[in-house]
Amino acid sequence: MVDFNLTDEQKELQKLARDFALKEIRPYAEEHDKQGKFPAEIAKKAFVVGLMNLNIPEKYGGAGLKILDEVIIAEELAWGCSGISTALSVNHLATYPVILAGSEEQKKKYLGMLTSEVGFASYAVTEPQTGSDVAGLQTTAKLVGDEYIINGSKQWITGASVAKWFYVLAKTDPSKGHKGMSAFIVEADIPGVKVGKKEDMMGQRASTTHSITFEDIKIPKSNLLGQEGAGFKIAMHAFDHTRPGIAASAVGVARAAMEHAVEYSKTRTSFGIPIAMHEGVNFLISDMACEIEASRLLAWQAAWAVDNGIKNTKLAAFAKRFAADTAMKVTTDAVQVLGGYGYSNEYPVAKLMRDAKIFQIYEGTSQIQRLIIAKEIFLR
Ligand SMILES: Cc1cc2nc3c(=O)[nH]c(=O)nc-3n(C[C@H](O)[C@H](O)[C@H](O)COP(=O)(O)OP(=O)(O)OC[C@H]3O[C@@H](n4cnc5c(N)ncnc54)[C@H](O)[C@@H]3O)c2cc1C
C-alpha cells in the first residue's frame, strides 16, 4: 500500500522547518552569501528549536528522527538557503558512521559532544589527489602500541574550522585497496591537526569548507570505528542514509527558484502580455514543476526504504542524481525566465543557480551516482 500523506507529526516538523526558514534563514541568506559568513547565530537558534542533530538517537541527546522526517525538514531549510542549511546539517554525514558502527562509549562521548551544546563534526574523506576514487586515498594510520599515528591531508571538508571532531578514513593496510581502509574519530584540537583557510566557493558560501592536514597525530586505539578494514564500507553505508537528505535539499533550492520564476513571469510583460502566457516560458515552468515533484518522490522513496530496513543504495543514488541535476536545470531555467534580471545578483535566482551546482558534486558527483546505479543494475 502506498500512502503519500504525511503524519500529523511530520506536518508539524515541516511547519517548524518552514517557519524557521522563513524567519531565521531567508532574511539573512544574502548577507551570509555575500560575506561567506558561517551561520553560527542561526545554528544556535536551530539547536534550541531542535532542528540540528535530527539523526542522533534520543538516547544520546538528538532528535531521533526517521530519515523521511529529516528529508522533509531538509527541503524546507534548503528552500530558506542551502548554504545555511548545509552548515546546519553537516553533523549528519559525520555522525552516521558513528551511529552505524560506533561502540557505546564512542556514541556517548562523540554524539554527546554535539548534543550537550551546539557543536559540529565533519566527514573527512576527500583528499587533494582523490575524491570520487575513494580507494585511492593516501592518508595512513599505523598502530603503534595503543595508539594510531595518522599522516595525510584532506580536502574540501565541510565545517572543518568549527568541528569538534572529524570522521577520518585512512589506510591501515595500503596493499589491500578499499579493504585496507579504516575509520577513525579524530578530535580537532589534538597536536598535529591543522585546518587550512576557508575556501572561496562559488555557491553555498555560508557553509565553511577547508583542507585539513594530519602530521604524526596520535589517537587512542579506542577511536577506531568498527574493525580495521571496515572503513570504506562504513563511509559508503553512511551515504545511503544521507543522500536522500541531499536530494531533498536540492528540491528545496529548485522549489525556491521555481517560485521566483512563477511570480516574475506573472508580472513581467512582453509583446503586450505577461511572459507567463508565452508557451516558451510556461513550458519551462511546467517542466520545473514536474521534475521537482519527481525529485521529491525519489527522495522520499529512498528515505522510506532505509527507514524500513530495505537496502536503498540504488534508490539513494537515483534520488541524489535526479534531484541534483534537476536543481541545476531548474535554477538555470529560472535565471532564463528572469532574463537580464536573472543574471543580476540583485535578484535571488542567480544565487540559487550558484548554490545548486554543488549538489552535482559533493556526496558523490552525478557521474558517480550513475556508476553506482549501473553497478546495482549489472552486478547485483
Ligand atoms: C563545497 C564542497 C564541500 C565538500 N564537502 C566534503 C566533506 O565534507 N567531506 C568530504 O570528504 N568531501 C567533501 N567534498 C568533496 C567532494 O565529495 C568531492 O569534490 C567529490 O566527491 C568529487 O571529487 P573530486 O573533487 O576529487 O573530483 P574527481 O574525483 O577528480 O572528479 C573530477 C570529475 O571527473 C568525474 N569522474 C571521476 N571519476 C569518474 C568515473 N569513474 N566515471 C565518470 N566520471 C568520473 C567526476 O564526476 C568529476 O566530474 C566537498 C566538495 C565541495 C566542493
The ligand as an ORCA input file, in Angstrom:
! r2SCAN-3c Opt
* xyz 0 1
  C      31.749     22.624     -1.257
  C      32.261     21.232     -1.120
  C      32.039     20.557      0.065
  C      32.538     19.271      0.239
  N      32.418     18.649      1.458
  C      33.063     17.477      1.674
  C      33.098     16.901      3.000
  O      32.528     17.438      3.969
  N      33.823     15.765      3.180
  C      34.474     15.142      2.158
  O      35.094     14.114      2.405
  N      34.446     15.663      0.890
  C      33.759     16.810      0.646
  N      33.750     17.361     -0.618
  C      34.444     16.689     -1.694
  C      33.507     16.097     -2.737
  O      32.836     14.981     -2.223
  C      34.381     15.790     -3.974
  O      34.742     17.035     -4.554
  C      33.660     14.910     -4.969
  O      33.479     13.622     -4.437
  C      34.428     14.822     -6.292
  O      35.762     14.525     -6.082
  P      36.918     15.396     -6.781
  O      36.603     16.829     -6.495
  O      38.212     14.882     -6.343
  O      36.711     15.192     -8.307
  P      37.295     13.924     -9.213
  O      37.051     12.695     -8.448
  O      38.698     14.303     -9.522
  O      36.385     14.041    -10.435
  C      36.527     15.047    -11.424
  C      35.463     14.811    -12.481
  O      35.636     13.512    -13.069
  C      34.447     12.758    -12.929
  N      34.794     11.355    -12.699
  C      35.711     10.857    -11.848
  N      35.743      9.530    -11.911
  C      34.823      9.158    -12.830
  C      34.378      7.930    -13.350
  N      34.869      6.749    -12.929
  N      33.416      7.926    -14.306
  C      32.879      9.089    -14.743
  N      33.263     10.303    -14.283
  C      34.217     10.330    -13.342
  C      33.720     13.349    -11.746
  O      32.327     13.080    -11.791
  C      34.041     14.818    -11.914
  O      33.152     15.383    -12.840
  C      33.226     18.644     -0.822
  C      33.419     19.317     -2.035
  C      32.976     20.591     -2.176
  C      33.257     21.322     -3.454
*
